[in-house]
Amino acid sequence: MKGLRAYLIIGGALLIVYLIAEFNRPKPIDWTVSLSSKDKIPYGTYILQDRLNDIFPGDTIVPYRQPVYNVIADDSIKQSSYVIICHDIELSKPDYNQLEKYLKQGNDVFIAAEDFGTLFEKNLSITTDAENYFKFTRDYGMPVSFVSPYLDPKKTYTAGKGMGDIYFSKFDTTKAVVLGKDIKHKANFIKYAFGKGSLYLLANPKFFSNYSLLKPQGAAYAAAALSFIKSTKKITWDQYYTQGSEENDSPMRVFLSHPELEWAYYIAIFSLLIFVLYEIKRRQRIIPVIEPLGNSTLEFVNVVGQLYYEKRNNDNIAKKQVLYLLTYLRDEYHLKTNKLDKEFTETLTAKLGLDPDFANDFVEFLHYINVQDHINDKELIHLNKLIEQFYIQSR
């Protein structure tokens, strides 16, 4: 027991010394783009949240940490404006349908994001891209301006750190109204009309960050952009797409969000583990030998293979192979697999270093399998060989 006591004392002393050193160590600047109202880091939105009453005087600001569908289902926000500021947004189909219904009822929605997700791209033909700028604009930011009779179109705004470099590379010019552009005359702020309501889309959410709002031009741009929202008694302010749902705020999650406490927690767990192993070694009894279970994996594979062979359901096997492959491409390489077109083929070739001719044949055959109602043995074997060749080339 004396040895254990000495170990605990030394371990505790080392832990205290480490925590003191960590507490007093200068912290590097965190440039994470969180856009969270809780964060005081450069790309948080703590200042914006704190000054909302100055931007919307007399309005009630109600924060929500739920998906769009759940928020709009709340009858209390039927007459309001909805603001979402995040790095990227991916709405589900029910979310999008509910949002469209909310707009047609005469409400305004303002979304600032660098990527608007699949449904906005599909329904509104929206895609975004980044400018290829020189060092000057990388250091000081891309100058941007508004296109509005109520604002000076010659006045430009910059906030530094490359802000303003995102623009809409594609949008429906017959339906969208351009409200803002960059110095290269590329649209970065547009409006769509839905019945009596308006959908405002801005491609540079960093202008609402702490770093931007500490700059006079950045603060002026953010206030001017939000001023397009019509005056209502209530502003619904999204926090779900930057902080997640409220269920994520468990005590352990909050505890581990602080690096010092996280390290203390892991050191304590490590110390406890050493203590437990030490005690087990002292008191361990003879463990009887138990024969391991036989490996029946091969037998299982043979049985499953035999079942598929007897059913001869080539269509099911081929389509599952394609489905698993596309899932792998989405998870591992973040590719959009909803369209097996030329753009998808070029992206696949560039990211995985495939032979272009092979990539074209491969993608065309995947599309062929998806649209066929009957797959014969020869086609199934050819698909399997193509997939094997794909994995070989992508290594």
Backbone hydrogen bonds in HBPLUS format (Angstrom, degrees):
<---DONOR---> <-ACCEPTOR-->    atom                        ^
c    i                          cat <-CA-CA->   ^        H-A-AA   ^      H-
h    n   atom  resd res      DA  || num        DHA   H-A  angle D-A-AA Bond
n    s   type  num  typ     dist DA aas  dist angle  dist       angle   num
A0005-ARG N   A0001-MET O   2.87 MM   4  6.07 157.7  1.92 148.3 154.6     1
A0006-ALA N   A0002-LYS O   2.96 MM   4  6.21 158.2  2.01 148.0 153.4     2
A0007-TYR N   A0003-GLY O   3.01 MM   4  6.23 153.4  2.08 142.4 149.9     3
A0008-LEU N   A0004-LEU O   2.93 MM   4  6.23 158.3  1.98 153.0 157.9     4
A0009-ILE N   A0005-ARG O   2.98 MM   4  6.22 157.7  2.03 149.7 155.7     5
A0010-ILE N   A0006-ALA O   2.97 MM   4  6.16 167.2  1.99 151.8 155.0     6
A0011-GLY N   A0007-TYR O   2.86 MM   4  6.00 162.9  1.89 149.0 154.7     7
A0012-GLY N   A0008-LEU O   2.85 MM   4  5.93 158.5  1.90 145.0 151.0     8
A0013-ALA N   A0009-ILE O   2.94 MM   4  6.13 158.0  1.99 147.7 153.7     9
A0014-LEU N   A0010-ILE O   2.94 MM   4  6.18 161.8  1.97 151.9 156.6    10
A0015-LEU N   A0011-GLY O   2.96 MM   4  6.15 151.4  2.05 143.8 152.1    11
A0016-ILE N   A0012-GLY O   2.99 MM   4  6.25 156.8  2.04 148.8 154.2    12
A0017-VAL N   A0013-ALA O   2.98 MM   4  6.24 162.7  2.01 151.5 156.1    13
A0018-TYR N   A0014-LEU O   2.92 MM   4  6.09 157.9  1.97 145.9 152.2    14
A0019-LEU N   A0015-LEU O   2.95 MM   4  6.18 161.7  1.98 150.1 154.7    15
A0020-ILE N   A0016-ILE O   2.97 MM   4  6.18 158.9  2.02 150.7 156.2    16
A0021-ALA N   A0017-VAL O   2.98 MM   4  6.19 159.7  2.03 147.8 153.4    17
A0022-GLU N   A0018-TYR O   2.87 MM   4  6.11 158.4  1.91 152.1 158.3    18
A0023-PHE N   A0019-LEU O   2.89 MM   4  6.00 153.5  1.96 144.4 151.8    19
A0024-ASN N   A0020-ILE O   3.09 MM   4  6.25 151.0  2.17 146.2 152.7    20
A0025-ARG N   A0021-ALA O   3.06 MM   4  6.02 117.5  2.46 137.3 151.7    21
A0034-SER N   A0032-THR O   3.11 MM   2  5.74 124.1  2.43 105.8  90.4    22
A0035-LEU N   A0043-TYR O   2.74 MM   8  5.59 154.2  1.80 151.0 154.6    23
A0039-ASP N   A0036-SER O   3.17 MM   3  5.49 153.7  2.24 108.0 115.3    24
A0045-THR N   A0036-SER O   2.83 MM   9  5.36 176.8  1.83 127.3 126.4    25
A0044-GLY N   A0041-ILE O   2.98 MM   3  5.25 158.8  2.02 125.8 122.7    26
A0211-TYR N   A0042-PRO O   2.87 MM 169  4.71 161.5  1.91 146.7 141.0    27
A0210-ASN N   A0044-GLY O   2.80 MM 166  5.75 141.3  1.95 153.3 158.6    28
A0049-GLN N   A0045-THR O   3.07 MM   4  6.31 165.8  2.09 153.6 156.9    29
A0050-ASP N   A0046-TYR O   3.02 MM   4  6.22 148.8  2.12 144.3 153.3    30
A0051-ARG N   A0047-ILE O   2.98 MM   4  6.20 134.8  2.19 146.1 157.9    31
A0051-ARG N   A0048-LEU O   3.14 MM   3  5.22 132.6  2.38  97.2 109.7    32
A0054-ASP N   A0051-ARG O   3.01 MM   3  5.39 140.9  2.17 107.6 118.8    33
A0055-ILE N   A0051-ARG O   3.34 MM   4  6.77 144.7  2.47 145.1 154.8    34
A0055-ILE N   A0052-LEU O   3.02 MM   3  5.08 122.4  2.36  96.4 111.2    35
A0056-PHE N   A0052-LEU O   2.79 MM   4  6.02 159.6  1.83 159.2 165.4    36
A0059-ASP N   A0056-PHE O   3.21 MM   3  5.63 164.4  2.24 128.8 132.0    37
A0060-THR N   A0233-LYS O   2.94 MM 173  6.20 169.4  1.95 139.3 141.3    38
A0235-ILE N   A0060-THR O   2.78 MM 175  6.02 167.4  1.79 161.4 160.8    39
A0062-VAL N   A0235-ILE O   2.90 MM 173  6.18 170.7  1.91 166.4 168.6    40
A0237-TRP N   A0062-VAL O   2.89 MM 175  5.79 168.2  1.90 137.8 141.8    41
A0064-TYR N   A0237-TRP O   2.91 MM 173  6.18 146.7  2.02 157.8 158.5    42
A0239-GLN N   A0064-TYR O   2.77 MM 175  5.73 143.5  1.90 177.0 169.9    43
A0071-VAL N   A0067-PRO O   3.09 MM   4  6.38 160.0  2.13 156.2 162.5    44
A0072-ILE N   A0068-VAL O   2.96 MM   4  6.12 176.1  1.97 165.4 165.0    45
A0073-ALA N   A0069-TYR O   3.07 MM   4  6.11 139.9  2.24 141.1 151.9    46
A0074-ASP N   A0071-VAL O   3.06 MM   3  5.54 156.7  2.12 110.6 117.9    47
A0077-ILE N   A0074-ASP O   3.23 MM   3  6.14 175.1  2.23 127.1 128.6    48
A0078-LYS N   A0075-ASP O   3.33 MM   3  5.55 163.3  2.36 116.5 115.4    49
A0081-SER N   A0234-LYS O   3.17 MM 153  6.65 148.9  2.27 146.4 155.1    50
A0236-THR N   A0081-SER O   2.69 MM 155  5.91 162.5  1.72 169.2 173.6    51
A0082-TYR N   A0108-ASP O   2.94 MM  26  6.37 162.6  1.97 153.0 157.0    52
A0110-PHE N   A0082-TYR O   2.77 MM  28  6.20 163.0  1.80 165.1 171.0    53
A0083-VAL N   A0236-THR O   2.85 MM 153  6.19 165.1  1.87 174.0 176.8    54
A0238-ASP N   A0083-VAL O   2.89 MM 155  6.05 172.2  1.90 176.6 178.3    55
A0084-ILE N   A0110-PHE O   2.80 MM  26  6.19 162.4  1.83 165.4 170.3    56
A0112-ALA N   A0084-ILE O   2.85 MM  28  6.32 158.6  1.89 159.0 166.4    57
A0086-CYS N   A0112-ALA O   3.02 MM  26  6.36 166.0  2.04 175.3 178.0    58
A0114-GLU N   A0087-HIS O   2.85 MM  27  5.59 159.4  1.89 137.5 143.1    59
A0089-ILE N   A0115-ASP O   2.98 MM  26  6.36 157.1  2.03 158.7 165.4    60
A0096-TYR N   A0092-SER O   2.96 MM   4  6.26 164.4  1.98 157.2 160.4    61
A0097-ASN N   A0093-LYS O   2.97 MM   4  6.16 167.6  1.98 156.2 159.6    62
A0098-GLN N   A0094-PRO O   2.98 MM   4  6.06 159.4  2.03 146.3 151.9    63
A0099-LEU N   A0095-ASP O   2.90 MM   4  6.11 152.6  1.97 148.4 156.7    64
A0100-GLU N   A0096-TYR O   2.91 MM   4  6.16 158.0  1.96 152.6 157.9    65
A0101-LYS N   A0097-ASN O   3.05 MM   4  6.27 155.2  2.11 143.7 150.4    66
A0102-TYR N   A0098-GLN O   2.94 MM   4  6.14 154.5  2.00 145.1 152.2    67
A0103-LEU N   A0099-LEU O   2.96 MM   4  6.24 151.4  2.04 147.5 154.8    68
A0104-LYS N   A0100-GLU O   3.06 MM   4  6.29 160.8  2.10 148.9 153.3    69
A0105-GLN N   A0102-TYR O   3.34 MM   3  5.34 143.7  2.48  95.1 105.1    70
A0106-GLY N   A0103-LEU O   2.92 MM   3  5.56 159.5  1.96 121.5 124.5    71
A0109-VAL N   A0198-SER O   2.96 MM  89  6.41 159.5  2.00 160.8 165.1    72
A0200-TYR N   A0109-VAL O   2.75 MM  91  6.09 171.0  1.76 168.5 170.5    73
A0111-ILE N   A0200-TYR O   2.85 MM  89  6.17 169.5  1.86 163.5 165.3    74
A0202-LEU N   A0111-ILE O   2.92 MM  91  6.31 161.4  1.96 153.3 157.5    75
A0113-ALA N   A0202-LEU O   3.01 MM  89  6.49 146.2  2.12 166.4 174.3    76
A0121-GLU N   A0117-GLY O   3.32 MM   4  6.47 154.4  2.39 141.8 149.3    77
A0122-LYS N   A0118-THR O   2.85 MM   4  6.09 151.0  1.93 149.2 158.0    78
A0123-ASN N   A0119-LEU O   2.86 MM   4  5.91 171.2  1.87 152.2 154.6    79
A0124-LEU N   A0120-PHE O   2.86 MM   4  5.32 152.1  1.94 134.7 143.3    80
A0125-SER N   A0121-GLU O   3.06 MM   4  4.57 121.5  2.41 114.2 120.0    81
A0127-THR N   A0170-LYS O   3.05 MM  43  5.11 148.3  2.15 140.2 138.6    82
A0169-SER N   A0127-THR O   2.99 MM  42  5.73 124.1  2.31 125.0 139.2    83
A0170-LYS N   A0127-THR O   3.37 MM  43  5.11 152.1  2.45 138.4 131.5    84
A0129-ASP N   A0167-TYR O   2.97 MM  38  5.68 152.3  2.04 157.6 165.2    85
A0167-TYR N   A0129-ASP O   2.94 MM  38  5.68 160.7  1.98 161.8 167.6    86
A0131-GLU N   A0165-ASP O   2.75 MM  34  5.14 153.2  1.82 145.3 154.7    87
A0138-ARG N   A0134-PHE O   3.04 MM   4  6.29 146.4  2.16 148.3 158.7    88
A0139-ASP N   A0135-LYS O   2.98 MM   4  6.17 151.8  2.06 152.8 157.4    89
A0140-TYR N   A0136-PHE O   2.98 MM   4  6.14 162.0  2.01 151.3 157.0    90
A0141-GLY N   A0137-THR O   2.64 MM   4  4.63 134.7  1.84 124.9 132.2    91
A0161-LYS N   A0139-ASP O   3.35 MM  22  5.35 149.6  2.45 126.2 118.8    92
A0160-GLY N   A0140-TYR O   3.04 MM  20  3.90 123.9  2.36 121.9 112.9    93
A0142-MET N   A0163-MET O   2.85 MM  21  6.06 143.9  1.98 149.5 161.4    94
A0183-ILE N   A0143-PRO O   2.94 MM  40  5.53 124.6  2.25 167.9 159.4    95
A0144-VAL N   A0157-TYR O   3.01 MM  13  5.27 156.2  2.07 139.9 147.1    96
A0157-TYR N   A0144-VAL O   2.73 MM  13  5.27 147.3  1.83 146.4 157.5    97
A0145-SER N   A0181-LYS O   2.86 MM  36  5.64 158.9  1.90 168.8 172.2    98
A0181-LYS N   A0145-SER O   2.98 MM  36  5.64 155.5  2.04 145.4 152.4    99
A0147-VAL N   A0179-LEU O   2.58 MM  32  4.67 168.5  1.60 121.8 123.4   100
A0151-LEU N   A0148-SER O   3.22 MM   3  5.39 161.2  2.26 106.8 112.4   101
A0155-LYS N   A0152-ASP O   3.20 MM   3  5.53 155.1  2.27 108.8 116.0   102
A0163-MET N   A0160-GLY O   3.10 MM   3  5.83 166.1  2.12 121.9 126.3   103
A0168-PHE N   A0187-ALA O   2.80 MM  19  5.73 173.1  1.81 166.4 168.2   104
A0175-LYS N   A0172-ASP O   3.18 MM   3  5.64 152.1  2.26 110.4 117.9   105
A0176-ALA N   A0172-ASP O   2.88 MM   4  5.87 159.6  1.92 163.2 170.1   106
A0177-VAL N   A0191-LYS O   2.82 MM  14  5.04 157.7  1.87 144.0 151.7   107
A0191-LYS N   A0177-VAL O   2.82 MM  14  5.04 139.6  1.98 136.2 149.3   108
A0179-LEU N   A0189-PHE O   2.67 MM  10  5.20 163.4  1.70 148.5 151.5   109
A0180-GLY N   A0189-PHE O   3.03 MM   9  4.53 136.2  2.22 138.9 131.1   110
A0188-ASN N   A0180-GLY O   3.02 MM   8  5.58 162.3  2.05 121.1 126.3   111
A0182-ASP N   A0186-LYS O   2.98 MM   4  5.52 144.4  2.11 137.4 146.6   112
A0185-HIS N   A0182-ASP O   2.85 MM   3  5.26 152.8  1.93 121.9 122.9   113
A0203-ALA N   A0188-ASN O   2.94 MM  15  5.31 168.5  1.95 155.5 157.5   114
A0190-ILE N   A0201-LEU O   2.95 MM  11  5.42 161.3  1.98 155.5 159.3   115
A0201-LEU N   A0190-ILE O   2.95 MM  11  5.42 170.5  1.96 156.5 159.5   116
A0192-TYR N   A0199-LEU O   2.86 MM   7  5.05 157.6  1.91 143.0 150.5   117
A0199-LEU N   A0192-TYR O   2.76 MM   7  5.05 170.1  1.77 157.8 161.3   118
A0194-PHE N   A0197-GLY O   2.90 MM   3  5.17 171.9  1.91 141.0 143.6   119
A0197-GLY N   A0194-PHE O   2.90 MM   3  5.17 151.8  1.98 139.9 135.7   120
A0207-PHE N   A0204-ASN O   3.30 MM   3  6.17 170.3  2.31 122.6 125.3   121
A0208-PHE N   A0205-PRO O   3.00 MM   3  5.82 168.9  2.01 124.3 127.9   122
A0209-SER N   A0206-LYS O   3.02 MM   3  5.11 166.0  2.04 111.7 114.3   123
A0213-LEU N   A0209-SER O   2.97 MM   4  6.23 164.3  2.00 156.4 160.9   124
A0214-LEU N   A0210-ASN O   3.14 MM   4  6.29 129.5  2.41 146.0 156.8   125
A0215-LYS N   A0212-SER O   2.94 MM   3  5.37 158.1  1.99 112.1 119.2   126
A0219-ALA N   A0215-LYS O   2.90 MM   4  6.10 166.2  1.92 166.5 168.9   127
A0220-ALA N   A0216-PRO O   3.01 MM   4  6.16 155.0  2.08 142.3 149.6   128
A0221-TYR N   A0217-GLN O   2.94 MM   4  6.10 155.5  2.00 145.6 151.8   129
A0222-ALA N   A0218-GLY O   3.05 MM   4  6.26 166.6  2.06 151.4 154.6   130
A0223-ALA N   A0219-ALA O   3.05 MM   4  6.21 166.8  2.07 149.8 153.3   131
A0224-ALA N   A0220-ALA O   2.98 MM   4  6.09 158.1  2.03 144.7 151.1   132
A0225-ALA N   A0221-TYR O   2.89 MM   4  6.08 160.1  1.93 154.7 159.8   133
A0226-LEU N   A0222-ALA O   3.10 MM   4  6.30 164.0  2.12 150.6 154.3   134
A0227-SER N   A0223-ALA O   3.04 MM   4  6.12 128.8  2.31 136.6 150.1   135
A0227-SER N   A0224-ALA O   3.20 MM   3  5.04 132.3  2.44  90.7 103.9   136
A0228-PHE N   A0225-ALA O   3.34 MM   3  5.92 165.9  2.36 111.7 115.8   137
A0229-ILE N   A0226-LEU O   3.17 MM   3  5.84 158.7  2.22 115.7 121.0   138
A0242-THR N   A0239-GLN O   3.43 MM   3  5.52 160.4  2.48 101.2 106.6   139
A0243-GLN N   A0239-GLN O   2.89 MM   4  5.79 148.6  1.99 149.1 157.6   140
A0244-GLY N   A0240-TYR O   2.80 MM   4  4.50 142.1  1.95 122.6 129.5   141
A0248-ASN N   A0245-SER O   3.07 MM   3  5.79 161.6  2.11 117.3 122.6   142
A0249-ASP N   A0246-GLU O   3.11 MM   3  5.64 166.8  2.13 116.2 120.4   143
A0253-ARG N   A0250-SER O   3.07 MM   3  5.21 116.3  2.49 101.1 116.6   144
A0254-VAL N   A0250-SER O   3.03 MM   4  6.33 163.1  2.06 162.3 166.6   145
A0255-PHE N   A0251-PRO O   2.90 MM   4  6.05 156.5  1.95 145.8 153.1   146
A0256-LEU N   A0252-MET O   2.89 MM   4  6.07 159.4  1.93 149.8 154.2   147
A0257-SER N   A0254-VAL O   3.20 MM   3  5.15 147.8  2.31  96.6 106.2   148
A0258-HIS N   A0255-PHE O   3.48 MM   3  6.16 170.4  2.49 113.6 116.3   149
A0262-GLU N   A0258-HIS O   2.87 MM   4  6.03 154.4  1.94 158.4 166.9   150
A0263-TRP N   A0259-PRO O   2.96 MM   4  6.17 161.0  2.00 151.1 154.3   151
A0264-ALA N   A0260-GLU O   3.03 MM   4  6.27 158.3  2.07 145.4 151.9   152
A0265-TYR N   A0261-LEU O   2.88 MM   4  6.03 151.9  1.96 144.2 151.6   153
A0266-TYR N   A0262-GLU O   3.02 MM   4  6.33 160.5  2.06 150.3 154.7   154
A0267-ILE N   A0263-TRP O   2.90 MM   4  6.08 157.3  1.95 150.9 157.5   155
A0268-ALA N   A0264-ALA O   2.96 MM   4  6.10 156.3  2.02 144.0 150.5   156
A0269-ILE N   A0265-TYR O   2.95 MM   4  6.24 156.9  2.00 147.8 154.3   157
A0270-PHE N   A0266-TYR O   2.85 MM   4  6.02 158.1  1.90 145.6 152.0   158
A0271-SER N   A0267-ILE O   2.86 MM   4  6.06 158.5  1.91 149.1 154.7   159
A0272-LEU N   A0268-ALA O   2.91 MM   4  6.10 158.6  1.95 147.1 153.2   160
A0273-LEU N   A0269-ILE O   2.88 MM   4  6.09 151.1  1.97 145.4 153.6   161
A0274-ILE N   A0270-PHE O   3.01 MM   4  6.32 157.4  2.06 149.0 154.2   162
A0275-PHE N   A0271-SER O   3.01 MM   4  6.26 160.2  2.05 148.7 154.2   163
A0276-VAL N   A0272-LEU O   2.90 MM   4  6.15 159.6  1.94 149.8 155.1   164
A0277-LEU N   A0273-LEU O   2.91 MM   4  6.14 164.3  1.94 152.7 156.8   165
A0278-TYR N   A0274-ILE O   2.90 MM   4  6.06 153.0  1.98 147.1 154.9   166
A0279-GLU N   A0275-PHE O   2.95 MM   4  6.22 157.0  2.00 149.6 155.3   167
A0280-ILE N   A0276-VAL O   2.86 MM   4  6.09 156.4  1.91 150.4 157.5   168
A0281-LYS N   A0277-LEU O   2.97 MM   4  6.11 157.9  2.02 144.2 149.9   169
A0282-ARG N   A0278-TYR O   3.19 MM   4  6.44 147.2  2.30 140.1 148.3   170
A0283-ARG N   A0279-GLU O   3.05 MM   4  6.25 153.8  2.12 149.5 156.0   171
A0284-GLN N   A0280-ILE O   2.75 MM   4  5.29 114.7  2.18 150.9 159.5   172
A0300-PHE N   A0296-SER O   2.97 MM   4  6.23 157.4  2.02 151.7 158.1   173
A0301-VAL N   A0297-THR O   2.94 MM   4  6.26 159.3  1.98 154.6 159.9   174
A0302-ASN N   A0298-LEU O   2.95 MM   4  6.19 159.8  1.99 150.1 155.5   175
A0303-VAL N   A0299-GLU O   2.95 MM   4  6.22 155.1  2.02 149.1 155.6   176
A0304-VAL N   A0300-PHE O   2.98 MM   4  6.25 169.0  1.99 156.5 158.6   177
A0305-GLY N   A0301-VAL O   2.85 MM   4  5.98 163.5  1.88 151.0 156.4   178
A0306-GLN N   A0302-ASN O   2.87 MM   4  6.00 152.9  1.94 143.5 150.9   179
A0307-LEU N   A0303-VAL O   3.00 MM   4  6.30 152.1  2.07 148.0 155.2   180
A0308-TYR N   A0304-VAL O   3.08 MM   4  6.42 164.0  2.10 155.1 158.0   181
A0309-TYR N   A0305-GLY O   2.94 MM   4  6.14 153.7  2.01 145.6 153.7   182
A0310-GLU N   A0306-GLN O   2.90 MM   4  6.11 156.0  1.96 149.4 155.0   183
A0311-LYS N   A0307-LEU O   3.05 MM   4  6.27 156.5  2.11 149.2 155.5   184
A0312-ARG N   A0308-TYR O   2.98 MM   4  6.07 143.5  2.12 142.3 151.9   185
A0317-ILE N   A0313-ASN O   3.24 MM   4  6.55 166.8  2.26 154.7 158.2   186
A0318-ALA N   A0314-ASN O   2.88 MM   4  5.98 172.0  1.89 156.6 159.0   187
A0319-LYS N   A0315-ASP O   3.00 MM   4  6.10 169.6  2.01 153.7 156.9   188
A0320-LYS N   A0316-ASN O   3.00 MM   4  6.09 149.3  2.10 142.7 151.2   189
A0321-GLN N   A0317-ILE O   2.97 MM   4  6.22 153.8  2.04 148.4 155.7   190
A0322-VAL N   A0318-ALA O   3.04 MM   4  6.37 159.1  2.08 151.1 156.1   191
A0323-LEU N   A0319-LYS O   2.88 MM   4  6.05 157.5  1.93 142.5 149.4   192
A0324-TYR N   A0320-LYS O   2.87 MM   4  6.05 166.7  1.89 154.6 157.0   193
A0325-LEU N   A0321-GLN O   3.01 MM   4  6.16 154.8  2.08 144.0 151.4   194
A0326-LEU N   A0322-VAL O   2.94 MM   4  6.17 164.5  1.96 154.6 158.0   195
A0327-THR N   A0323-LEU O   2.97 MM   4  6.17 153.6  2.04 146.7 154.5   196
A0328-TYR N   A0324-TYR O   2.98 MM   4  6.18 152.1  2.06 142.4 149.8   197
A0329-LEU N   A0325-LEU O   3.00 MM   4  6.37 153.0  2.08 148.3 155.5   198
A0330-ARG N   A0326-LEU O   2.99 MM   4  6.27 152.1  2.07 145.5 152.7   199
A0331-ASP N   A0327-THR O   2.96 MM   4  6.16 166.1  1.98 153.5 157.0   200
A0332-GLU N   A0328-TYR O   2.87 MM   4  5.81 167.4  1.89 152.9 157.0   201
A0333-TYR N   A0329-LEU O   3.03 MM   4  5.32 147.8  2.14 124.5 134.4   202
A0335-LEU N   A0329-LEU O   3.44 MM   6  5.93 168.9  2.45 123.0 125.7   203
A0334-HIS N   A0330-ARG O   3.04 MM   4  4.46 128.4  2.32 113.1 119.1   204
A0345-THR N   A0341-ASP O   3.00 MM   4  6.32 158.0  2.05 150.8 157.3   205
A0346-GLU N   A0342-LYS O   2.92 MM   4  6.20 161.5  1.96 154.9 159.1   206
A0347-THR N   A0343-GLU O   3.00 MM   4  6.20 160.6  2.04 149.0 154.3   207
A0348-LEU N   A0344-PHE O   2.87 MM   4  6.03 159.5  1.91 150.9 156.9   208
A0349-THR N   A0345-THR O   2.92 MM   4  6.10 159.9  1.96 149.1 154.6   209
A0350-ALA N   A0346-GLU O   2.99 MM   4  6.16 160.3  2.03 146.8 151.9   210
A0351-LYS N   A0347-THR O   2.92 MM   4  6.03 165.8  1.94 152.1 156.1   211
A0352-LEU N   A0348-LEU O   3.07 MM   4  5.96 162.0  2.10 147.6 152.3   212
A0353-GLY N   A0349-THR O   2.90 MM   4  5.32 125.6  2.20 134.5 143.8   213
A0359-ALA N   A0355-ASP O   2.83 MM   4  6.03 161.6  1.86 160.7 167.1   214
A0360-ASN N   A0356-PRO O   2.97 MM   4  6.20 158.3  2.02 149.9 154.4   215
A0361-ASP N   A0357-ASP O   3.11 MM   4  6.36 169.6  2.12 151.3 153.6   216
A0362-PHE N   A0358-PHE O   2.77 MM   4  5.89 159.1  1.81 153.8 160.7   217
A0363-VAL N   A0359-ALA O   2.94 MM   4  6.07 171.3  1.95 153.7 155.0   218
A0364-GLU N   A0360-ASN O   3.01 MM   4  6.09 162.5  2.04 149.5 155.0   219
A0365-PHE N   A0361-ASP O   3.00 MM   4  6.13 153.0  2.08 144.1 151.1   220
A0366-LEU N   A0362-PHE O   3.01 MM   4  6.30 151.8  2.09 146.5 154.6   221
A0367-HIS N   A0363-VAL O   2.99 MM   4  6.25 160.9  2.02 151.0 155.5   222
A0368-TYR N   A0364-GLU O   2.91 MM   4  6.14 151.7  1.99 141.2 149.8   223
A0369-ILE N   A0365-PHE O   2.91 MM   4  6.17 157.9  1.96 150.6 154.8   224
A0370-ASN N   A0366-LEU O   3.12 MM   4  6.38 157.2  2.17 147.1 152.8   225
A0371-VAL N   A0367-HIS O   3.24 MM   4  6.53 142.8  2.39 147.7 156.1   226
A0372-GLN N   A0369-ILE O   3.33 MM   3  5.32 149.9  2.43 100.0 108.4   227
A0380-LEU N   A0376-ASN O   3.04 MM   4  6.32 155.9  2.10 152.5 159.7   228
A0381-ILE N   A0377-ASP O   2.96 MM   4  6.19 160.2  2.00 153.0 157.8   229
A0382-HIS N   A0378-LYS O   2.97 MM   4  6.17 156.3  2.02 143.7 150.7   230
A0383-LEU N   A0379-GLU O   2.93 MM   4  6.14 154.2  1.99 145.5 152.1   231
A0384-ASN N   A0380-LEU O   3.04 MM   4  6.31 158.6  2.09 146.5 151.8   232
A0385-LYS N   A0381-ILE O   3.01 MM   4  6.30 156.7  2.06 150.0 155.9   233
A0386-LEU N   A0382-HIS O   2.99 MM   4  6.24 156.2  2.04 148.2 154.6   234
A0387-ILE N   A0383-LEU O   2.98 MM   4  6.25 158.8  2.03 152.3 157.7   235
A0388-GLU N   A0384-ASN O   2.98 MM   4  6.23 158.6  2.03 147.6 153.5   236
A0389-GLN N   A0385-LYS O   2.91 MM   4  6.14 158.9  1.96 148.0 153.9   237
A0390-PHE N   A0386-LEU O   2.83 MM   4  6.07 146.1  1.94 143.5 153.6   238
A0391-TYR N   A0387-ILE O   3.04 MM   4  6.36 160.1  2.08 152.6 155.6   239
A0392-ILE N   A0388-GLU O   3.10 MM   4  6.37 151.2  2.19 144.8 153.0   240
A0393-GLN N   A0389-GLN O   2.98 MM   4  6.23 162.4  2.02 151.1 154.9   241
A0394-SER N   A0390-PHE O   2.95 MM   4  6.07 147.1  2.06 149.4 158.8   242
